[in-house]
């Protein structure tokens, strides 16, 4: 009797594990079948790539470009990342909530041309994506200017100013993106969707690795390269790499707004 009981418990346990695995696979497939989510993950991956390239390579660049301001950079950068990054994240969530309320109240009201365009392109669910679209777009010139300040006496101050601006406009994307992602996938799949979102950030670590490989090859390929030319190479790589990521992420965030929020399974049922 005991052996039969244990055999029954083992069978129930294995069945339960198989059911959980099947449920995880099914949830993942359903989430990834939603067109809006596909573009959201692609946009988030590109946005993570830009942020991680900055996080890994900004400090080496500034130390090369401004060797006399190394200690000052450490203090200023800590303030910018903490204060500007945190403020941008909080303001991003607050503004996204306000946009949701605004678009609900503005449905039946006549407004200006810009307001009508915004209401025509976004709906109540997708309106928070206006922030990562605008934020990524504004971050392009801000980041480029922080790595190309010229050789003036105030070059370091200008670089730090544009770095602060970049953090302020760029870091507002996280909360609105999560909000749209979770409202799109539904209550029963939010945890899985959050896990997949985190995975896109992990894969995004390939970007600074690739940049470092390209940078290393360019530097080692020129044995006569000085520290100043080395910083110029890194500035160009960071400028093009980060700005390209911002540009493409803004495009795919915009595409996700108009993409369907229904899964393939739900769409086939409706048909």
C-alpha contacts under 8 A as a table, 3 or more apart, distances in Angstrom:
res1	aa1	res2	aa2	distance
1	X	4	X	5.10
1	X	5	X	6.09
2	X	5	X	4.96
2	X	6	X	6.12
3	X	6	X	5.15
3	X	7	X	6.08
4	X	7	X	5.04
4	X	8	X	6.15
5	X	8	X	5.05
5	X	9	X	6.26
6	X	9	X	5.00
6	X	10	X	6.11
7	X	10	X	5.12
7	X	11	X	6.16
8	X	11	X	5.08
8	X	12	X	6.18
9	X	12	X	5.04
9	X	13	X	6.05
10	X	13	X	5.01
10	X	14	X	6.14
11	X	14	X	5.25
11	X	15	X	6.06
12	X	15	X	5.07
12	X	16	X	6.05
13	X	16	X	5.07
13	X	17	X	6.26
14	X	17	X	5.10
14	X	18	X	6.17
15	X	18	X	5.12
15	X	19	X	6.11
16	X	19	X	5.04
16	X	20	X	6.22
17	X	20	X	5.08
17	X	21	X	6.16
18	X	21	X	5.07
18	X	22	X	6.02
19	X	22	X	5.07
19	X	23	X	5.98
20	X	23	X	4.96
20	X	24	X	6.14
21	X	24	X	5.10
21	X	25	X	6.21
22	X	25	X	5.12
22	X	26	X	5.95
23	X	26	X	5.03
23	X	27	X	5.94
24	X	27	X	5.12
24	X	28	X	6.11
24	X	192	X	7.65
25	X	28	X	5.13
25	X	29	X	6.10
26	X	29	X	5.07
26	X	30	X	6.05
27	X	30	X	5.12
27	X	31	X	6.07
27	X	189	X	6.38
27	X	192	X	7.08
28	X	31	X	5.14
28	X	32	X	6.10
28	X	192	X	6.84
28	X	193	X	7.56
29	X	32	X	5.21
29	X	33	X	6.05
30	X	33	X	5.12
30	X	34	X	6.90
30	X	263	X	6.08
30	X	264	X	7.35
30	X	265	X	7.16
31	X	34	X	5.72
31	X	37	X	6.98
31	X	185	X	6.24
31	X	189	X	7.56
31	X	193	X	6.82
31	X	263	X	6.96
32	X	35	X	7.55
32	X	37	X	6.50
32	X	38	X	5.98
32	X	263	X	7.98
33	X	37	X	7.81
33	X	38	X	7.35
33	X	263	X	5.19
33	X	264	X	5.58
33	X	265	X	8.00
34	X	37	X	5.34
34	X	38	X	6.33
34	X	185	X	7.99
34	X	260	X	6.95
34	X	261	X	5.92
34	X	262	X	5.51
34	X	263	X	4.19
34	X	264	X	6.48
35	X	38	X	5.06
35	X	39	X	6.49
35	X	256	X	7.43
35	X	259	X	5.70
35	X	260	X	5.54
35	X	261	X	6.42
35	X	262	X	7.36
35	X	263	X	7.29
36	X	39	X	5.39
36	X	40	X	6.11
36	X	184	X	7.91
36	X	256	X	4.72
36	X	257	X	6.96
36	X	258	X	7.67
36	X	259	X	4.84
36	X	260	X	5.52
36	X	261	X	5.26
36	X	262	X	7.99
37	X	40	X	4.81
37	X	41	X	6.05
37	X	181	X	6.56
37	X	184	X	7.50
37	X	185	X	7.91
37	X	256	X	7.30
37	X	261	X	7.38
38	X	41	X	5.34
38	X	42	X	6.32
38	X	256	X	7.87
39	X	42	X	4.99
39	X	43	X	5.99
39	X	252	X	5.78
39	X	253	X	6.80
39	X	255	X	6.90
39	X	256	X	5.11
39	X	259	X	7.96
40	X	43	X	5.12
40	X	44	X	5.96
40	X	177	X	7.57
40	X	181	X	7.43
40	X	252	X	7.04
40	X	253	X	6.13
40	X	256	X	5.97
41	X	44	X	4.98
41	X	45	X	5.97
41	X	197	X	6.64
41	X	200	X	6.80
42	X	45	X	5.10
42	X	46	X	6.38
42	X	249	X	7.51
42	X	252	X	6.96
43	X	46	X	5.26
43	X	47	X	6.14
43	X	248	X	7.17
43	X	249	X	4.28
43	X	250	X	7.08
43	X	251	X	7.74
43	X	252	X	5.08
43	X	253	X	5.62
44	X	47	X	4.90
44	X	48	X	5.95
44	X	197	X	7.80
44	X	200	X	7.05
44	X	201	X	7.63
44	X	249	X	6.77
45	X	48	X	5.09
45	X	49	X	6.18
45	X	200	X	5.20
45	X	201	X	6.10
45	X	203	X	7.54
45	X	204	X	5.83
45	X	249	X	7.95
46	X	49	X	4.96
46	X	50	X	6.47
46	X	204	X	7.29
46	X	245	X	5.12
46	X	246	X	7.06
46	X	248	X	6.92
46	X	249	X	5.41
47	X	50	X	5.28
47	X	51	X	6.33
47	X	245	X	6.01
47	X	246	X	6.01
47	X	249	X	5.65
48	X	51	X	5.08
48	X	52	X	5.94
48	X	200	X	7.70
48	X	201	X	5.55
48	X	204	X	5.62
49	X	52	X	5.25
49	X	53	X	6.13
49	X	201	X	7.68
49	X	204	X	4.79
49	X	205	X	6.70
49	X	206	X	7.69
49	X	207	X	5.36
49	X	208	X	7.33
49	X	242	X	7.56
49	X	245	X	6.57
50	X	53	X	5.24
50	X	54	X	6.39
50	X	207	X	7.75
50	X	241	X	7.12
50	X	242	X	4.52
50	X	243	X	7.37
50	X	245	X	5.30
50	X	246	X	6.48
51	X	54	X	5.19
51	X	55	X	6.13
51	X	242	X	7.53
52	X	55	X	4.82
52	X	56	X	6.03
52	X	204	X	7.23
52	X	205	X	6.51
52	X	207	X	7.30
52	X	208	X	6.36
53	X	56	X	5.35
53	X	57	X	5.75
53	X	58	X	7.51
53	X	207	X	6.45
53	X	208	X	4.66
53	X	211	X	7.66
53	X	238	X	7.32
53	X	241	X	7.93
53	X	242	X	6.75
54	X	57	X	5.43
54	X	58	X	5.01
54	X	238	X	7.58
54	X	242	X	7.32
55	X	58	X	6.09
55	X	59	X	7.74
56	X	59	X	7.12
56	X	208	X	6.59
57	X	60	X	5.51
57	X	61	X	6.22
57	X	208	X	7.34
57	X	238	X	7.75
58	X	61	X	5.16
58	X	62	X	6.20
59	X	62	X	5.29
59	X	63	X	6.15
60	X	63	X	5.21
60	X	64	X	6.26
61	X	64	X	5.21
61	X	65	X	6.04
61	X	231	X	6.00
61	X	234	X	6.41
61	X	235	X	6.89
62	X	65	X	4.95
62	X	66	X	5.55
62	X	67	X	7.50
62	X	70	X	7.57
62	X	73	X	7.66
63	X	66	X	5.35
63	X	67	X	5.02
63	X	69	X	7.58
63	X	70	X	5.62
64	X	67	X	5.63
64	X	227	X	6.57
64	X	228	X	7.10
64	X	230	X	7.71
64	X	231	X	5.53
65	X	228	X	6.80
65	X	231	X	5.60
65	X	232	X	7.96
66	X	69	X	5.44
66	X	70	X	6.67
66	X	156	X	6.86
67	X	70	X	5.49
69	X	72	X	5.15
69	X	73	X	5.90
69	X	156	X	7.72
70	X	73	X	5.12
70	X	74	X	6.47
71	X	74	X	5.25
71	X	75	X	6.82
72	X	75	X	5.42
72	X	76	X	6.21
73	X	76	X	5.09
73	X	77	X	5.65
74	X	77	X	5.36
74	X	78	X	6.21
75	X	78	X	5.28
75	X	79	X	6.43
76	X	79	X	5.16
76	X	80	X	6.16
76	X	160	X	7.50
77	X	80	X	4.99
77	X	81	X	6.00
77	X	160	X	7.77
78	X	81	X	5.33
78	X	82	X	5.98
79	X	82	X	5.20
79	X	83	X	5.57
79	X	84	X	7.49
80	X	83	X	5.42
80	X	84	X	5.10
80	X	85	X	6.81
80	X	163	X	7.64
80	X	164	X	5.56
80	X	167	X	7.29
81	X	84	X	5.78
81	X	85	X	5.05
81	X	86	X	7.50
81	X	164	X	7.95
81	X	167	X	7.03
82	X	85	X	5.49
82	X	86	X	5.74
83	X	86	X	5.35
83	X	87	X	5.94
84	X	87	X	5.08
84	X	88	X	5.94
84	X	164	X	6.42
84	X	167	X	5.82
84	X	168	X	5.17
85	X	88	X	5.20
85	X	89	X	6.24
85	X	167	X	5.49
85	X	168	X	6.08
85	X	171	X	5.81
86	X	89	X	5.17
86	X	90	X	6.24
86	X	171	X	8.00
87	X	90	X	5.25
87	X	91	X	5.93
87	X	168	X	7.13
88	X	91	X	5.14
88	X	92	X	5.80
88	X	167	X	7.23
88	X	168	X	5.01
88	X	169	X	6.65
88	X	170	X	7.50
88	X	171	X	5.38
88	X	172	X	4.89
89	X	92	X	5.09
89	X	93	X	6.45
89	X	171	X	5.63
89	X	172	X	4.61
89	X	173	X	7.33
89	X	174	X	6.97
89	X	175	X	6.92
90	X	93	X	5.35
90	X	94	X	6.25
90	X	172	X	7.45
91	X	94	X	4.96
91	X	95	X	5.90
91	X	172	X	6.85
92	X	95	X	5.29
92	X	96	X	6.02
92	X	131	X	6.87
92	X	171	X	7.83
92	X	172	X	4.27
92	X	173	X	6.68
92	X	174	X	7.93
92	X	175	X	6.70
92	X	176	X	6.93
93	X	96	X	5.09
93	X	97	X	6.30
93	X	172	X	7.26
93	X	175	X	5.39
93	X	176	X	6.07
94	X	97	X	5.27
94	X	98	X	6.33
95	X	98	X	4.88
95	X	99	X	6.07
96	X	99	X	5.07
96	X	100	X	6.32
96	X	127	X	7.44
96	X	128	X	4.73
96	X	131	X	7.18
96	X	176	X	6.06
97	X	100	X	5.17
97	X	101	X	6.46
97	X	128	X	7.47
98	X	101	X	5.15
98	X	102	X	6.04
99	X	102	X	4.90
99	X	103	X	6.09
99	X	127	X	6.53
99	X	128	X	6.69
100	X	103	X	5.48
100	X	104	X	6.44
100	X	124	X	5.85
100	X	125	X	7.70
100	X	127	X	6.36
100	X	128	X	6.98
101	X	104	X	5.30
101	X	105	X	6.36
102	X	105	X	5.23
102	X	106	X	5.92
103	X	106	X	5.01
103	X	107	X	6.20
103	X	119	X	6.78
103	X	123	X	7.47
103	X	124	X	6.36
103	X	127	X	7.78
104	X	107	X	5.73
104	X	124	X	6.69
105	X	108	X	7.34
105	X	109	X	7.67
106	X	109	X	5.04
106	X	110	X	7.61
106	X	111	X	7.96
107	X	119	X	7.75
110	X	116	X	7.88
111	X	115	X	5.91
111	X	116	X	6.32
112	X	115	X	5.29
112	X	116	X	6.20
113	X	116	X	5.12
113	X	117	X	6.24
114	X	117	X	5.12
114	X	118	X	6.27
115	X	118	X	5.16
115	X	119	X	6.16
116	X	119	X	5.09
116	X	120	X	5.94
117	X	120	X	4.99
117	X	121	X	6.22
118	X	121	X	5.29
118	X	122	X	5.97
119	X	122	X	5.38
119	X	123	X	6.71
120	X	123	X	7.69
121	X	257	X	7.70
121	X	258	X	7.39
122	X	125	X	7.89
122	X	126	X	5.71
122	X	127	X	5.20
122	X	257	X	6.56
122	X	258	X	7.66
123	X	126	X	5.39
123	X	127	X	5.77
124	X	127	X	5.72
125	X	128	X	7.43
125	X	180	X	6.33
125	X	183	X	7.08
125	X	184	X	7.73
126	X	129	X	5.73
126	X	130	X	7.89
126	X	180	X	6.18
126	X	257	X	5.64
127	X	130	X	5.72
127	X	257	X	7.94
128	X	131	X	6.05
128	X	132	X	7.98
128	X	176	X	5.04
128	X	177	X	7.22
128	X	179	X	7.71
128	X	180	X	6.96
129	X	132	X	5.54
129	X	133	X	6.30
129	X	173	X	7.80
129	X	176	X	6.07
129	X	177	X	6.34
129	X	180	X	7.40
129	X	253	X	6.67
129	X	254	X	7.55
129	X	257	X	7.16
130	X	133	X	5.20
130	X	134	X	6.11
130	X	254	X	7.93
131	X	134	X	5.25
131	X	135	X	5.66
131	X	172	X	6.65
131	X	173	X	6.14
131	X	176	X	7.17
132	X	135	X	4.87
132	X	136	X	5.69
132	X	170	X	7.46
132	X	172	X	6.54
132	X	173	X	4.32
132	X	174	X	7.81
132	X	176	X	7.48
132	X	177	X	7.49
132	X	250	X	6.80
132	X	253	X	7.15
133	X	136	X	5.53
133	X	137	X	6.24
133	X	249	X	7.71
133	X	250	X	4.58
133	X	251	X	7.40
133	X	253	X	6.04
133	X	254	X	6.42
134	X	137	X	5.11
134	X	138	X	6.15
134	X	250	X	7.40
135	X	138	X	5.25
135	X	139	X	6.06
135	X	169	X	4.89
135	X	170	X	4.89
135	X	171	X	7.56
135	X	172	X	6.73
135	X	173	X	6.98
136	X	139	X	5.03
136	X	140	X	6.64
136	X	169	X	7.35
136	X	170	X	5.58
136	X	173	X	7.99
136	X	246	X	5.10
136	X	247	X	6.75
136	X	249	X	7.12
136	X	250	X	5.65
137	X	140	X	5.63
137	X	141	X	7.99
137	X	246	X	6.65
137	X	247	X	6.31
137	X	250	X	6.29
138	X	141	X	6.27
138	X	142	X	6.68
138	X	166	X	7.73
138	X	169	X	6.48
138	X	170	X	7.48
139	X	142	X	5.01
139	X	143	X	5.87
139	X	165	X	7.87
139	X	166	X	5.12
139	X	167	X	7.83
139	X	169	X	6.06
139	X	170	X	5.53
139	X	243	X	7.73
139	X	246	X	7.10
140	X	143	X	5.52
140	X	144	X	6.24
140	X	242	X	7.87
140	X	243	X	5.03
140	X	246	X	6.31
140	X	247	X	7.03
141	X	144	X	5.08
141	X	145	X	6.03
141	X	243	X	7.93
142	X	145	X	5.33
142	X	146	X	6.36
142	X	162	X	5.41
142	X	163	X	6.92
142	X	165	X	6.38
142	X	166	X	5.12
143	X	146	X	5.13
143	X	147	X	6.60
143	X	162	X	6.74
143	X	163	X	6.50
143	X	166	X	5.80
143	X	239	X	6.97
143	X	242	X	7.74
143	X	243	X	7.15
144	X	147	X	5.46
144	X	148	X	6.19
144	X	239	X	5.28
144	X	243	X	7.08
145	X	148	X	4.96
145	X	149	X	5.86
145	X	159	X	7.09
145	X	162	X	6.42
146	X	149	X	6.03
146	X	158	X	7.03
146	X	159	X	4.25
146	X	160	X	6.88
146	X	161	X	7.65
146	X	162	X	5.06
146	X	163	X	5.67
147	X	159	X	6.72
147	X	235	X	5.52
147	X	236	X	7.90
147	X	238	X	7.72
147	X	239	X	6.61
148	X	159	X	7.89
148	X	235	X	7.17
149	X	152	X	7.69
149	X	155	X	5.45
149	X	156	X	7.80
149	X	158	X	6.55
149	X	159	X	6.11
150	X	155	X	6.33
151	X	155	X	6.08
152	X	155	X	5.12
153	X	156	X	7.79
154	X	157	X	5.30
154	X	158	X	6.12
155	X	158	X	5.13
155	X	159	X	6.06
156	X	159	X	5.01
156	X	160	X	6.24
157	X	160	X	5.16
157	X	161	X	6.09
158	X	161	X	4.97
158	X	162	X	6.21
159	X	162	X	5.34
159	X	163	X	6.05
160	X	163	X	4.88
160	X	164	X	6.13
161	X	164	X	5.21
161	X	165	X	6.37
162	X	165	X	4.90
162	X	166	X	5.99
163	X	166	X	4.97
163	X	167	X	6.31
164	X	167	X	5.27
164	X	168	X	6.19
165	X	168	X	5.05
165	X	169	X	6.27
166	X	169	X	5.47
166	X	170	X	5.77
167	X	170	X	5.20
167	X	171	X	5.74
168	X	171	X	6.21
168	X	172	X	7.42
169	X	172	X	6.41
170	X	173	X	6.69
171	X	174	X	6.78
172	X	175	X	7.00
172	X	176	X	7.67
173	X	176	X	5.86
173	X	177	X	6.12
174	X	177	X	5.37
174	X	178	X	6.29
175	X	178	X	5.25
175	X	179	X	6.15
176	X	179	X	5.02
176	X	180	X	6.25
177	X	180	X	5.31
177	X	181	X	6.09
178	X	181	X	5.03
178	X	182	X	6.08
178	X	194	X	7.78
179	X	182	X	5.38
179	X	183	X	6.16
180	X	183	X	5.18
180	X	184	X	6.02
181	X	184	X	5.21
181	X	185	X	6.37
181	X	193	X	7.44
182	X	185	X	5.44
182	X	186	X	6.25
182	X	187	X	7.44
182	X	190	X	5.43
182	X	193	X	7.18
182	X	194	X	7.80
183	X	186	X	5.62
183	X	187	X	7.65
184	X	261	X	5.88
184	X	262	X	7.79
185	X	188	X	7.91
185	X	189	X	6.00
185	X	190	X	6.39
185	X	193	X	7.27
185	X	261	X	7.98
186	X	189	X	5.91
186	X	190	X	6.40
187	X	190	X	5.68
188	X	191	X	7.79
189	X	192	X	5.46
189	X	193	X	6.16
190	X	193	X	5.04
190	X	194	X	6.08
191	X	194	X	5.11
191	X	195	X	6.30
192	X	195	X	5.06
192	X	196	X	6.30
193	X	196	X	5.11
193	X	197	X	6.15
194	X	197	X	4.98
194	X	198	X	6.30
195	X	198	X	5.16
195	X	199	X	6.27
196	X	199	X	4.86
196	X	200	X	6.47
197	X	200	X	5.27
197	X	201	X	6.85
198	X	201	X	5.19
198	X	202	X	6.48
199	X	202	X	4.94
199	X	203	X	6.24
200	X	203	X	5.15
200	X	204	X	6.11
201	X	204	X	4.87
201	X	205	X	6.95
202	X	205	X	5.63
203	X	206	X	5.99
204	X	207	X	5.75
205	X	208	X	6.04
205	X	209	X	6.72
206	X	209	X	5.08
206	X	210	X	6.04
207	X	210	X	5.14
207	X	211	X	6.18
208	X	211	X	4.92
208	X	212	X	6.01
209	X	212	X	5.13
209	X	213	X	6.25
210	X	213	X	5.06
210	X	214	X	6.27
211	X	214	X	5.18
211	X	215	X	6.03
211	X	237	X	7.14
211	X	238	X	7.97
211	X	241	X	7.77
212	X	215	X	4.99
212	X	216	X	5.94
213	X	216	X	5.17
213	X	217	X	6.22
214	X	217	X	5.22
214	X	218	X	6.27
215	X	218	X	5.20
215	X	219	X	6.20
215	X	233	X	7.27
215	X	234	X	6.63
215	X	237	X	7.46
216	X	219	X	5.21
216	X	220	X	5.97
217	X	220	X	5.30
217	X	221	X	5.83
218	X	221	X	5.13
218	X	222	X	6.68
218	X	233	X	7.89
219	X	222	X	5.41
219	X	223	X	7.07
219	X	225	X	6.77
219	X	230	X	6.74
220	X	223	X	5.89
222	X	225	X	5.53
225	X	229	X	5.96
225	X	230	X	6.40
226	X	229	X	5.28
226	X	230	X	6.07
227	X	230	X	4.87
227	X	231	X	6.22
228	X	231	X	5.18
228	X	232	X	6.34
229	X	232	X	4.93
229	X	233	X	6.25
230	X	233	X	5.17
230	X	234	X	6.32
231	X	234	X	5.03
231	X	235	X	5.93
232	X	235	X	4.95
232	X	236	X	6.20
233	X	236	X	5.28
233	X	237	X	6.25
234	X	237	X	5.07
234	X	238	X	5.96
235	X	238	X	5.16
235	X	239	X	5.84
236	X	239	X	4.99
236	X	240	X	6.07
237	X	240	X	5.42
237	X	241	X	5.72
238	X	241	X	5.12
238	X	242	X	5.64
238	X	243	X	7.90
239	X	242	X	5.67
239	X	243	X	5.86
240	X	243	X	5.32
240	X	244	X	5.79
241	X	244	X	5.33
241	X	245	X	6.34
242	X	245	X	5.17
242	X	246	X	6.29
243	X	246	X	5.02
243	X	247	X	6.05
244	X	247	X	5.05
244	X	248	X	6.11
245	X	248	X	5.35
245	X	249	X	5.97
246	X	249	X	5.17
246	X	250	X	6.16
247	X	250	X	5.31
247	X	251	X	6.47
248	X	251	X	5.05
248	X	252	X	6.27
249	X	252	X	5.18
249	X	253	X	5.98
250	X	253	X	5.13
250	X	254	X	6.19
251	X	254	X	5.13
251	X	255	X	6.21
252	X	255	X	4.80
252	X	256	X	6.02
253	X	256	X	5.14
253	X	257	X	6.59
254	X	257	X	5.33
254	X	258	X	7.29
255	X	258	X	5.65
255	X	259	X	6.34
256	X	259	X	4.90
256	X	260	X	7.94
262	X	266	X	6.13
262	X	267	X	6.25
263	X	266	X	5.21
263	X	267	X	6.16
264	X	267	X	5.06
264	X	268	X	6.12
265	X	268	X	5.26
265	X	269	X	6.34
266	X	269	X	5.15
266	X	270	X	6.33
267	X	270	X	5.13
267	X	271	X	6.34
268	X	271	X	5.06
